[in-house]
């Protein structure tokens, strides 16, 4: 699974290349894309390269792989869309967590929904998971609408969980179960 490529109608989700650093770095530093992110990113492009190297090495870990982080691009012209991941967090319970970050230039085109639907499909059909979870700041309306469009159900509202730049934020937690997914198919 080290050269794993997932496709959907308009998108390709693939492992990272060394040449991806500029697009990823640009996206990570845009104020719009960091507003609801508890992680901070360095202005130094070398730090972004290190991050991409981690994702690339995870992709090479073979059968023991627990993290699947993909670059998202359009299938037709390879336009950079963003990044998405699914991390196996509780193997015994067949649980995973997904997260995504898209470049503000392409917001509002349905790419987040399409990418998340593809990751959910990968989780249930290929990884044979029981449950996939995700979360977002309560003010990140676009993100939780994407999760809801993909069949995820809001299960919790956790208080002051996320350390954002403008202070502590409450968090919504979502999940989809394998039975929810397969009932829609």
N, C-alpha and C positions, 0 to 999 in steps of 0.2 A: 504493500500500500504506500510505498514511498513516492511513486509517481502518480498518485491518485488524482484523478480529474473527475469532477462532478459537473454535469451539464443540465440546463433547463432550457426553456424556450428561447430566452434571450441572453442567458448568462453562462459563463464558464467559471467554475471554482477550481483553482489549481494551486499546487505548491508554489512557493516563492522562488524567484530567480534573483540573482545579484542585481540585475538591472531594475528591479522594482523599488529600490530604496528611495529614489527621488519622489515618486508618487506617494508612497506610504508616508514618508517624512513630511511632505507638504500637507497631507490630510491630517496627520496627527497634531500639527501645530496650528491649524485653523481654529480660531476662537469658537466658531459655531459648533465644531465637532468635539470640542473639549468641554463645553458648557456643563454637560451632565456626566462627565467622566471623572471618577475619583483618582485615576492615575494621572500623573503628570509626565510629560515627555520633554526630553532634552532638546535644546536648539541645535545641538551638535549632531550632524548627520551620521557620524560614526556610531553614536548610541542607537540610532534607528537601524543601522547595519547590523549591530550586535543582536538586536531584537529579531530581525529577519533571519540571522544565522541560527538563533535558537529555534525558530519555527522550522527552518530547513532541517536542522539536526533531529527535531522531533519527528519529522516526516521520514527520516531514515532509520528510526528505531525499530522498525519491523513489527513482529507479532506483539511485542510488549508496549506498543504505542498506546498512549492514553490521552494525547492531545492532537487534535486535527485542526490546524489553522490554515485557512485558504485565502488567497487573493481572489477577489471577485472582479471579473472584467466582462465586457459585452462580447458575445460570441461573434458578431458580425465584423467589428473593427477593433477589438481588443482595447476599448476605452476603459481606463481604470475606474472602478466603481467603489471599491473599499475592501474590507477584510471581514471575515466571519470565522467563527470557531465552534467546535463542540469538544468539550473536555469530559472525559470519563471521570466522575468524581467519587462514586461509590460503586465499585465493581461488583461487590457481592449483591447489591440491590439493583444492579443493571440501570443505574442512574447516570445522567450526564447533565452538564450545564452548557448552554449555548450563549454566545454573545456576538455582537456585530458592531461595526463602525463603518459608515459610508461617507464618502466625500460630499460635502455640501453642494458642490456643483451639479450633482445628479439627483438630489432629493426630489421627491414628489413624482417619480416616474414608475413607482411600483417595484423597483429593484430590490429593496430591503425585504419586501414580502416574498418575492420570488426566490431570493437567496435563502431566506429562513425556511420556506417550504421545502427547498431542496435539502437543506441540512437536516430537517426533521425526517424527511424520507430516508436519508442516509442513516440516521440514527436508528430508526425502527427496522428498516428493511435489510441493511447491511451489518450494522453493529448489534442488532437484535436486542435493543434496549427495552426497558419497561417504562421508563419515565425520562422526560427531558424538561429541564427547568431553565428559566431565564428571569431576569429582574431588571428594573430600571427606576430611576428617580421618578417620584410621583408627578413632577412637572414636565417630564419628557413624554408628552402626549403622543407624538408621532411614533415613538418606540413602542409604547404599549398598545397602540392601535395596530401596529404591524403584528405583534404577538397575538392579538385577538383575531385578526384576519386569518392567521395561520392555525387557528383552533386551540390556542393556549388559553387556559382559564386562570383568572386571577384568584390566587389562593390566600394571599396574605398582604397586609399593609404593616410594614415594620418601621418603627419610629426611629428617626435620627440615625440611620444605618450608614449612609454614604457621606464620606468627607469630601465635599465639593469645594471648589475655590471660594464660593460665596457662603460657605458654612455647611453645617450638617443638614442632610436631606433625608426625608422619609423615602422608603423604597416599596414599590409594588413587586410582588413575586408571582410569577406565572409558571404553569406547568401543563404539559400534555402527556397523556398516558398512551401506551400502545393501543389499548382498546378504543380510545377516542380517535386515534389516527386511522386504524383499520376500519372503523365504522363509517368513515367518510369516503373510503376507497371504493 
